[in-house]
Amino acid sequence: MIQTAEYEITRVFDAPRQRVFQAWTEPEHFSAWFGPHGLTAPVDRVAMDVRPGGRWQATLCGEEDFEVTLDGAYREVAAPGRLVFTTGDPDNPGDGPASVATVELTEAGGRTTMRFHQWGVNTDQEHADEAKVGWLEFFDRLNDHLTSA
């Protein structure tokens, strides 16, 4: 049985919308914040073909040769306001979890409001809650990257 779960996170960044969009779509920016504390996403391990149907991939690296690769496809790219991408293949997930994430960016007064929505298949609410906690940490790192750039 396929279970689904979803959640939404809203964050405000003290950065213009174009810079936030670049942080999502350019490997040199994405690698600076993507992943939890303690793991890195080396820029040479990030690949992005940012167009509808294009693929993305990022390998997170940690201690003791730990590695995990996340990937998916872009469904919508409307710079600098909207990005829709998958993790895994939600249309054909097999037994593994997969999801669709939507990032919507609006700017006012030089600040950007980011609305992040994710729904997943082959997952339950507990897994979704854990994923949400992970994204919150990622977005703390994104905020640090945007304010230090």
Order of alpha helices (4+ residues) and beta strands (2+ residues): beta-alpha-alpha-beta-beta-beta-beta-beta-beta-alpha
